[in-house]
Amino acid sequence: MTLTPGSAAPALNLTNQNGDSVDLASLRGGPVIVYFYPKAFTPGCTSQACDFRDNLASLKSRGVTVLGISADDVDQLRTFADEYSLNFDLLSDPGSATAKAWGAWGTKVVNGQEMVGALRSTVVVDADGTVLDASYNVPAQGSVAAARAVLNA
């Protein structure tokens, strides 16, 4: 199942890199970019996270919240955030239930091998919790620019 524009964003309540609970419903009132990535510290995931980091001030000035989600545990996410000075919430999705609910799980090809796992995906949710855009199997570069285009931000 994948999300489509106009659908309600599924519930999301996960633990961030600091051990705090983050609930999507509590972020209503402003747009949210939710991006799913396969694994902290891999080259693509690192460049994607750093792109969000580098653009966060301008996104925040427009009321946008950014949430990065992977199956990494909280300790790994804390280390990742500290190492790269990531200034937004990274959420731990053990068992990938949230990724599956959001359509960010499926078959992909990695180094010529077909496998099932987390799909690099970006979902833009409006202030009321409605999906504005959902993009799956996206490249590591370009997530921020694509989300900005959807939000006109």
ABEGO torsion letter per residue (X at the ends): XBBBBGBBBBBBBBBBAAGBBBBAAAABGBBBBBBBBABBGBAAAAAAAAAAAAAAAAAAAAGBBBBBBBABBAAAAAAAAAAAGBABBBBBBBGGAAAAAAGABEBBBBGGBBBBBBBBBBBBBBAAGBBABBBBGBBABGAAAAAAAAAGX
